[in-house]
Amino acid sequence: MSAHEASDPAAGWSSPQLSAQGIDPRGPRFSAGVTSVVLTVTLLLGDTTPALLLLGLVAATFVTGVVSGPAGSLTGTVYRRWVAPLLPTTRDREDPGPPRFAQAVGLTISAAGIALGLIGVPGAVPIAAAVALVASFLNAAFGFCLGCELYLLGRRFLDRG
Amino acid sequence: MRLLFLSLLVATAIGVLVRLRDGRFRTVNPTEVSPLASFASGEHATFVQFSSQTCSTCPRSLALLRDVADQVDDVDVVELSAENHMDLVQVLDVRRSPTVFLLDAHGAVHARTSGAMHADHARAAIAELVERKPHVRT
């Protein structure tokens, strides 16, 4: 048996108390699923005004996710009110910080697409929607959070400069 | 329409690749000086996990490594916050969290992996360390 487990004092934020206050990890995946469907429709609409409006809707839900956290976002609220009660209960919990960061990444991408689309850059809306779809589909289908992965690389890049 | 298929294809390819690679330890050629030597608290082996603030799977991964370590003699688990050890993150080329290093008794890096952990892979990495032990350093 390992007699003692040395732990870095600075790493105290990460684990044990999470089980008490974390969120249901299926929530962000549900949200990513809804986002994937909306982004799919956006891509099917091509480079049109309705597509731009739908991407705006996606960006708006990302805003609610960044402001209120993944459990309090528009889709997160739908999940907690109407979807979670239908599913078997789980004691699995995750830190809401990472998915919140990922929502900020999603917001940046979709906002860039909207801004460029509004000033008339051709293809901006579909390309932004495609990039966001890759991330949301990875999250929904594989539970892999691409936005979260970008964090450490970003820190490394900033650290070097 | 083409863009839709392309993004779904790219996402699926990435997802499958990540699933295949996650938690699989790959052996690292031992270096002269191990930057992690000071964290080798296990008599026999030590898992060093780099966690970060935006890592949802890190707590789960750490708990799994602790479970594995508890079943083997003299294996410890150490968690480091990547944000507070950016020098090590750069030197060791840590790109994702969690990234886990398996150290031998001397603190030399034997193997590394990243992403979601699997108990079987972690146990296999320890077992491989036992086999290799007589050949490493004298």
HADDOCK unambig.tbl for C-alpha pairs under 7 A between the chains (distance, minus, plus):
assign (segid A and resid 1 and name CA) (segid B and resid 70 and name CA) 5.17 0.50 0.50
assign (segid A and resid 1 and name CA) (segid B and resid 71 and name CA) 6.33 0.50 0.50
assign (segid A and resid 1 and name CA) (segid B and resid 72 and name CA) 5.92 0.50 0.50
assign (segid A and resid 1 and name CA) (segid B and resid 73 and name CA) 4.68 0.50 0.50
assign (segid A and resid 1 and name CA) (segid B and resid 74 and name CA) 6.05 0.50 0.50
assign (segid A and resid 2 and name CA) (segid B and resid 69 and name CA) 6.69 0.50 0.50
assign (segid A and resid 2 and name CA) (segid B and resid 70 and name CA) 5.80 0.50 0.50
assign (segid A and resid 2 and name CA) (segid B and resid 73 and name CA) 6.09 0.50 0.50
assign (segid A and resid 2 and name CA) (segid B and resid 74 and name CA) 4.98 0.50 0.50
assign (segid A and resid 2 and name CA) (segid B and resid 75 and name CA) 5.53 0.50 0.50
assign (segid A and resid 2 and name CA) (segid B and resid 76 and name CA) 5.73 0.50 0.50
assign (segid A and resid 5 and name CA) (segid B and resid 76 and name CA) 5.61 0.50 0.50
assign (segid A and resid 5 and name CA) (segid B and resid 77 and name CA) 5.74 0.50 0.50
assign (segid A and resid 5 and name CA) (segid B and resid 78 and name CA) 6.56 0.50 0.50
assign (segid A and resid 6 and name CA) (segid B and resid 41 and name CA) 6.94 0.50 0.50
assign (segid A and resid 6 and name CA) (segid B and resid 77 and name CA) 6.88 0.50 0.50
assign (segid A and resid 6 and name CA) (segid B and resid 78 and name CA) 5.51 0.50 0.50
assign (segid A and resid 7 and name CA) (segid B and resid 78 and name CA) 5.16 0.50 0.50
assign (segid A and resid 7 and name CA) (segid B and resid 79 and name CA) 5.60 0.50 0.50
assign (segid A and resid 8 and name CA) (segid B and resid 78 and name CA) 6.96 0.50 0.50
assign (segid A and resid 8 and name CA) (segid B and resid 79 and name CA) 5.91 0.50 0.50
assign (segid A and resid 8 and name CA) (segid B and resid 80 and name CA) 5.54 0.50 0.50
assign (segid A and resid 10 and name CA) (segid B and resid 81 and name CA) 6.44 0.50 0.50
assign (segid A and resid 11 and name CA) (segid B and resid 79 and name CA) 6.57 0.50 0.50
assign (segid A and resid 11 and name CA) (segid B and resid 80 and name CA) 5.78 0.50 0.50
assign (segid A and resid 11 and name CA) (segid B and resid 81 and name CA) 4.98 0.50 0.50
assign (segid A and resid 14 and name CA) (segid B and resid 59 and name CA) 6.40 0.50 0.50
assign (segid A and resid 15 and name CA) (segid B and resid 59 and name CA) 4.89 0.50 0.50
assign (segid A and resid 40 and name CA) (segid B and resid 4 and name CA) 6.68 0.50 0.50
assign (segid A and resid 43 and name CA) (segid B and resid 1 and name CA) 6.54 0.50 0.50
assign (segid A and resid 43 and name CA) (segid B and resid 4 and name CA) 5.97 0.50 0.50
assign (segid A and resid 44 and name CA) (segid B and resid 1 and name CA) 5.66 0.50 0.50
assign (segid A and resid 94 and name CA) (segid B and resid 56 and name CA) 5.98 0.50 0.50
assign (segid A and resid 95 and name CA) (segid B and resid 56 and name CA) 5.85 0.50 0.50
assign (segid A and resid 97 and name CA) (segid B and resid 54 and name CA) 6.03 0.50 0.50
assign (segid A and resid 98 and name CA) (segid B and resid 53 and name CA) 6.84 0.50 0.50
assign (segid A and resid 98 and name CA) (segid B and resid 54 and name CA) 3.86 0.50 0.50
assign (segid A and resid 98 and name CA) (segid B and resid 55 and name CA) 5.58 0.50 0.50
assign (segid A and resid 98 and name CA) (segid B and resid 56 and name CA) 5.69 0.50 0.50
assign (segid A and resid 101 and name CA) (segid B and resid 54 and name CA) 6.77 0.50 0.50
assign (segid A and resid 130 and name CA) (segid B and resid 3 and name CA) 6.59 0.50 0.50
assign (segid A and resid 130 and name CA) (segid B and resid 4 and name CA) 6.57 0.50 0.50
assign (segid A and resid 130 and name CA) (segid B and resid 7 and name CA) 5.67 0.50 0.50
assign (segid A and resid 133 and name CA) (segid B and resid 7 and name CA) 6.67 0.50 0.50
assign (segid A and resid 134 and name CA) (segid B and resid 7 and name CA) 5.43 0.50 0.50
assign (segid A and resid 134 and name CA) (segid B and resid 8 and name CA) 6.37 0.50 0.50
assign (segid A and resid 134 and name CA) (segid B and resid 10 and name CA) 6.96 0.50 0.50
assign (segid A and resid 134 and name CA) (segid B and resid 11 and name CA) 4.89 0.50 0.50
assign (segid A and resid 137 and name CA) (segid B and resid 11 and name CA) 6.55 0.50 0.50
assign (segid A and resid 138 and name CA) (segid B and resid 11 and name CA) 5.70 0.50 0.50
assign (segid A and resid 138 and name CA) (segid B and resid 15 and name CA) 6.03 0.50 0.50
assign (segid A and resid 142 and name CA) (segid B and resid 15 and name CA) 5.97 0.50 0.50
assign (segid A and resid 148 and name CA) (segid B and resid 54 and name CA) 5.42 0.50 0.50
assign (segid A and resid 148 and name CA) (segid B and resid 55 and name CA) 6.28 0.50 0.50
assign (segid A and resid 149 and name CA) (segid B and resid 96 and name CA) 5.91 0.50 0.50
assign (segid A and resid 151 and name CA) (segid B and resid 54 and name CA) 6.65 0.50 0.50
assign (segid A and resid 152 and name CA) (segid B and resid 95 and name CA) 6.48 0.50 0.50
assign (segid A and resid 152 and name CA) (segid B and resid 96 and name CA) 6.39 0.50 0.50
assign (segid A and resid 153 and name CA) (segid B and resid 95 and name CA) 5.94 0.50 0.50
assign (segid A and resid 156 and name CA) (segid B and resid 90 and name CA) 6.97 0.50 0.50
